[in-house]
């Protein structure tokens, strides 16, 4: 895990539960952090709110019981998703050659 000021910085972007998940992600702490940050940005982009800032801590990327990533929305993120009419949200995270990629797909209620 990153110590000192890096640890404090990460605490502004990731919840304690996310940091624990990253620390237990088979010795790949930094790639796990990068994947979660990419996933949070991908989820935020599904909200289609150009004048809002990304609510880092209200989008939580956790491991589902099957091991795949899932987004749990709280507070500001939940309000933005509701305002956008989003219902279901699917998330995928991949890593390759030192890069992390994420895709989020949402269903919009009509």
URDAWO-V803802 format. One record per residue. N is the residue number from 0. RES is the residue in one small letter. PSI is psi as a letter, one per 40 degrees, with the letter a starting at -180 (NA if undefined). D_CENTER is the distance of its C-alpha to the mean C-alpha in whole Angstrom. Layout:
[[N,RES,PSI,D_CENTER] [N,RES,PSI,D_CENTER]]
//
This chain:
[[0,x,i,18] [1,x,h,19] [2,x,i,21] [3,x,b,23] [4,x,d,21] [5,x,d,18] [6,x,d,17] [7,x,d,18] [8,x,d,16] [9,x,d,13] [10,x,e,13] [11,x,e,13] [12,x,d,9] [13,x,i,8] [14,x,i,10] [15,x,d,13] [16,x,d,12] [17,x,d,9] [18,x,d,11] [19,x,d,14] [20,x,d,12] [21,x,d,12] [22,x,d,15] [23,x,e,17] [24,x,f,15] [25,x,f,19] [26,x,e,19] [27,x,f,17] [28,x,d,15] [29,x,d,14] [30,x,d,13] [31,x,d,11] [32,x,d,9] [33,x,d,10] [34,x,d,8] [35,x,d,4] [36,x,d,5] [37,x,d,7] [38,x,d,4] [39,x,d,3] [40,x,d,7] [41,x,d,8] [42,x,d,7] [43,x,d,9] [44,x,d,11] [45,x,e,12] [46,x,d,13] [47,x,f,16] [48,x,g,17] [49,x,d,18] [50,x,e,20] [51,x,i,16] [52,x,i,14] [53,x,h,11] [54,x,g,10] [55,x,d,8] [56,x,e,9] [57,x,e,9] [58,x,h,6] [59,x,h,5] [60,x,h,4] [61,x,i,8] [62,x,h,11] [63,x,i,13] [64,x,d,17] [65,x,e,17] [66,x,e,15] [67,x,i,12] [68,x,i,9] [69,x,i,8] [70,x,h,6] [71,x,h,8] [72,x,h,9] [73,x,i,12] [74,x,b,14] [75,x,d,14] [76,x,d,11] [77,x,d,13] [78,x,d,16] [79,x,d,15] [80,x,d,14] [81,x,d,17] [82,x,d,19] [83,x,e,18] [84,x,f,19] [85,x,h,16] [86,x,c,17] [87,x,i,15] [88,x,h,12] [89,x,i,11] [90,x,h,9] [91,x,h,10] [92,x,h,10] [93,x,i,13] [94,x,i,15] [95,x,h,18] [96,x,f,20] [97,x,e,18] [98,x,i,16] [99,x,h,12] [100,x,i,11] [101,x,i,9] [102,x,h,10] [103,x,h,10] [104,x,h,13] [105,x,i,14] [106,x,h,18] [107,x,h,19] [108,x,i,22] [109,x,NA,25]]
//
